[in-house]
Amino acid sequence: MIYVPASDRYEGMRYNRSGRRGLLLPALSLGLWNNFGHDHPLENSRAIVRRAFDLGITHFDLANNYGPPYGSAEETFGRLLKADLAPYRDELVISTKAGYDMWPGPYGEWGSRKYLLSSLDQSLERMGLEYVDIFYSHRFDPETPLEETVGALDAAVQQGKALYVGISSYSATKTREAAAILEDLGTPLLINQPSYSLLNRWIEPELLDTLGELGVGCIVFSPLAQGMLTDKYLDGIPEGSRASRDATLSPDLLTDEVLEKIRALNEIAARRGQSLAQMALAWTLRDPRVTSALAGASSVEQLEANVAALERLDFSQEELAEIDRYATDSGINLWADSSRE
């Protein structure tokens, strides 16, 4: 059947400006890191994407190596675009990234101009697009001059293959340097995408202040700590969960100390009338410098539950103080190396 999106799709979603730029992003964006590769049924992915758009989620975030296998999430999204969303392209913000390993040999990862621009061409082909809205450097490359990496981002804009550019997991210092280079080139830095959650608060000491000062947006990924901040692990590691597969969540991270924090945070969420996941999402959006929280979904039901987090974004000072007792660094930032100077 021909897909017709909900006529009221913009009535319930909140949209935030990305820093001081003109682009608005939904408070909750859909990430296609997991659940959209060839290892998942196409119809399930289709149902999630359709429902996301019906709920006002206009931003779909990908990367070249999302899958598995690498590239397959972009291929899946390309099929969904062609089948359902092509008439609504101008209502969508589609982003992709390059930086991690994608193909064999010396030109298939990191931050060289050759890799970034070649990867973007491949991403556009997989998705059947002429351009993406945001193209990211997925991680800082300590072996490549920053001028080359961000110069490639600028080139993508000049070539008409991207409207905006972003960086992911860059430290405050490198963010400032990248923004300055891009400003000189005439392509302002739109946004930084760092990991951030109740158990991973590394952006608070410096990065958020830097982004606010520069007028750069912030879209946080892994706000549910790879699924740890859900009710899934309150009683251990269930069969079939991410931790049981040792995929993107190692069971070694679920120590007794961390599980105690999760259970305490779950009790606070229950008193707020939210699930732990909903409170975790709402908490990341409490700071006005955070433009959007990026979350995945394995089902329509999970997606709808995540969006329901936006119904209760307020926190009392007492709640925040109690949350702070348990929301402490838990050694789960898998992307820390990219954020070092």
Helices and strands as residue ranges (DSSP letters): E 15-17, E 24-26, E 28-31, H 42-54, E 59-61, H 72-80, I 81-85, G 86-91, E 93-98, H 113-127, E 132-137, H 146-158, E 162-168, H 172-185, E 189-193, H 207-214, E 217-221, G 225-227, G 231-233, H 242-245, G 251-253, H 256-271, H 276-284, E 292-295, H 300-307, G 308-311, H 317-326, G 336-339
